[in-house]
């Protein structure tokens, strides 16, 4: 993997990383937003220590461990990648609540256009921030508290079902690669049903 200087990574701030998408995917994975390493390389989940690629393989979504630079190959497996918020930051906590809400709105439009079978948002906090504060939210409009958990959600976007997965960031100590792979495999089984 290419080593970047702090200045090169900082220069990647606010860059946009192209989605890996096609119409009618089995699963469209959705990250929070690109990190600086992802923006510098142009490859999703590129930071060393991010467990997305190993977990994708361990869960059976891919027949081998792929490198971030091979992300285009996901389309051959009916898989894609996008983000809730398009702009790159060093940390997700640099995003505003408004960016999450607008990202959720734009993501809904993208999903309605692309029609994947499943939208898989990686990170329950990102899912809550992007969707549970929208004016049309079932939970908000009924006066309830948003309590989305990891797993399938009642929400749909058109005919697309939604699943929340654990955040694969190395900073997420609540989940190991093995326990994340189990949850990803539950989604894989649902996507193949």
C-alpha positions as CSV (number, residue, x, y, z in Angstrom):
1,X,0.0,0.0,0.0
2,X,1.2,3.5,-0.8
3,X,2.4,5.5,2.2
4,X,1.0,9.1,2.3
5,X,2.5,12.0,4.2
6,X,0.3,13.9,6.6
7,X,0.2,16.8,4.1
8,X,-0.9,14.4,1.3
9,X,-3.7,13.0,3.5
10,X,-4.8,16.5,4.5
11,X,-4.9,17.5,0.8
12,X,-7.5,14.8,0.3
13,X,-9.9,16.5,2.8
14,X,-13.3,17.2,1.2
15,X,-12.5,15.2,-1.9
16,X,-15.3,13.1,-3.4
17,X,-14.8,9.4,-4.0
18,X,-16.8,7.8,-6.9
19,X,-19.4,5.3,-5.9
20,X,-19.1,1.7,-7.1
21,X,-22.7,1.1,-8.2
22,X,-24.9,-0.3,-10.9
23,X,-28.6,-0.8,-11.3
24,X,-30.2,-3.8,-9.5
25,X,-27.4,-4.8,-7.1
26,X,-28.0,-7.5,-4.5
27,X,-26.5,-5.3,-1.8
28,X,-25.4,-1.7,-1.9
29,X,-23.0,-1.1,1.1
30,X,-23.1,2.4,2.5
31,X,-20.3,3.8,4.5
32,X,-20.5,6.9,6.7
33,X,-18.2,9.1,4.6
34,X,-14.8,8.6,3.0
35,X,-11.8,8.9,5.3
36,X,-8.7,10.7,4.1
37,X,-6.9,7.5,3.1
38,X,-9.9,6.5,1.0
39,X,-10.0,10.0,-0.6
40,X,-6.2,9.9,-1.2
41,X,-6.4,6.5,-2.9
42,X,-9.8,6.8,-4.5
43,X,-10.7,3.4,-3.0
44,X,-13.4,2.8,-0.4
45,X,-12.5,1.4,3.0
46,X,-8.8,1.9,2.2
47,X,-7.4,2.7,5.6
48,X,-5.3,-0.1,7.0
49,X,-7.1,-1.5,10.0
50,X,-10.5,-1.0,8.5
51,X,-12.1,-4.5,8.6
52,X,-14.6,-4.1,5.7
53,X,-12.7,-6.1,3.1
54,X,-11.7,-9.0,5.5
55,X,-15.2,-9.2,6.9
56,X,-16.7,-9.1,3.4
57,X,-14.7,-12.2,2.6
58,X,-15.1,-14.0,5.9
59,X,-18.9,-13.6,5.6
60,X,-18.9,-15.2,2.2
61,X,-19.8,-12.2,0.1
62,X,-16.6,-12.6,-1.9
63,X,-14.7,-15.8,-2.7
64,X,-11.3,-14.3,-1.7
65,X,-10.0,-11.4,0.3
66,X,-10.0,-8.4,-2.0
67,X,-7.9,-5.2,-1.8
68,X,-9.5,-1.8,-1.8
69,X,-8.0,-1.2,-5.2
70,X,-10.1,-4.1,-6.6
71,X,-13.4,-2.5,-5.5
72,X,-14.7,-2.5,-9.1
73,X,-14.8,-6.3,-9.0
74,X,-17.6,-6.1,-6.4
75,X,-20.0,-5.3,-9.2
76,X,-19.5,-8.8,-10.6
77,X,-20.8,-10.2,-7.3
78,X,-23.9,-7.9,-7.4
79,X,-22.3,-5.7,-4.7
80,X,-21.6,-1.9,-4.6
81,X,-20.4,0.8,-2.3
82,X,-21.6,4.4,-1.6
83,X,-21.6,6.7,1.4
84,X,-24.1,8.6,3.5
85,X,-22.0,11.8,3.1
86,X,-19.8,12.2,0.1
87,X,-17.1,14.5,1.4
88,X,-13.9,13.1,2.9
89,X,-12.9,14.0,6.5
90,X,-10.3,12.6,9.0
91,X,-13.1,11.6,11.4
92,X,-16.9,11.1,11.1
93,X,-17.4,13.4,14.0
94,X,-16.4,16.3,11.7
95,X,-19.8,15.9,9.9
96,X,-22.7,18.0,10.9
97,X,-26.2,16.8,11.7
98,X,-27.4,18.6,8.6
99,X,-24.8,16.8,6.4
100,X,-26.1,13.5,7.7
101,X,-29.8,14.4,7.1
102,X,-29.0,15.7,3.6
103,X,-26.9,12.6,3.0
104,X,-29.8,10.4,4.0
105,X,-32.1,12.3,1.6
106,X,-29.7,12.0,-1.3
107,X,-29.0,8.4,-0.4
108,X,-32.7,7.7,-0.6
109,X,-32.9,9.2,-4.0
110,X,-29.9,7.2,-5.2
111,X,-31.4,3.9,-3.8
112,X,-34.7,4.7,-5.5
113,X,-32.9,5.2,-8.8
114,X,-30.5,2.1,-8.5
115,X,-33.0,-0.3,-6.9
116,X,-30.7,-2.6,-5.0
117,X,-32.3,-5.5,-3.2
118,X,-30.7,-4.4,0.1
119,X,-29.1,-1.2,1.3
120,X,-26.6,-2.1,4.0
121,X,-25.6,0.9,6.1
122,X,-22.3,0.2,8.0
123,X,-22.7,2.0,11.3
124,X,-25.8,2.3,13.4
125,X,-25.0,5.8,14.5
126,X,-24.7,6.9,10.8
127,X,-28.0,5.2,10.0
128,X,-29.8,7.0,12.9
129,X,-28.3,10.3,12.0
130,X,-29.2,10.0,8.3
131,X,-32.7,8.6,8.6
132,X,-34.3,8.9,12.0
133,X,-34.4,12.7,12.0
134,X,-36.1,13.0,8.6
135,X,-39.5,14.6,8.8
136,X,-41.2,11.5,7.3
137,X,-39.6,9.1,9.8
138,X,-42.1,6.7,11.2
139,X,-40.5,6.8,14.6
140,X,-40.2,10.6,14.8
141,X,-43.8,11.2,13.4
142,X,-45.2,8.8,16.0
143,X,-43.3,10.5,18.8
144,X,-41.0,7.5,19.4
145,X,-37.3,7.6,20.1
146,X,-35.1,6.3,17.2
147,X,-33.7,3.1,18.4
148,X,-32.4,1.4,15.3
149,X,-30.1,-1.5,16.1
150,X,-27.8,-3.7,14.0
151,X,-29.9,-6.0,11.7
152,X,-32.8,-5.7,9.3
153,X,-34.9,-2.5,9.6
154,X,-38.6,-2.0,9.1
155,X,-37.8,1.0,6.8
156,X,-37.7,0.4,3.0
157,X,-36.8,2.7,0.2
158,X,-39.2,1.7,-2.6
159,X,-38.7,-2.1,-2.7
160,X,-35.2,-1.9,-1.3
161,X,-34.9,-3.4,2.2
162,X,-32.5,-1.8,4.7
163,X,-30.0,-3.6,7.0
164,X,-27.7,-1.9,9.5
165,X,-24.3,-3.5,9.9
166,X,-21.6,-2.8,12.5
167,X,-19.1,-0.1,11.6
168,X,-16.0,-2.0,10.3
169,X,-13.6,0.8,11.5
170,X,-10.7,-0.4,13.6
171,X,-12.0,2.1,16.2
172,X,-15.1,0.0,16.8
173,X,-13.9,-2.2,19.6
174,X,-17.4,-3.5,20.3
175,X,-17.3,-5.9,17.4
176,X,-14.5,-8.3,16.4
177,X,-13.9,-9.3,12.8
178,X,-15.5,-12.7,13.6
179,X,-18.7,-11.2,15.1
180,X,-19.0,-8.7,12.3
181,X,-18.6,-11.5,9.7
182,X,-21.5,-13.3,11.4
183,X,-23.8,-10.2,11.0
184,X,-22.6,-9.7,7.4
185,X,-23.3,-13.4,6.7
186,X,-26.9,-12.9,8.0
187,X,-27.4,-10.2,5.5
188,X,-25.8,-12.4,2.8
189,X,-28.2,-15.1,3.5
190,X,-31.2,-12.7,3.3
191,X,-29.8,-11.2,0.1
192,X,-29.6,-14.7,-1.5
193,X,-33.1,-15.8,-0.3
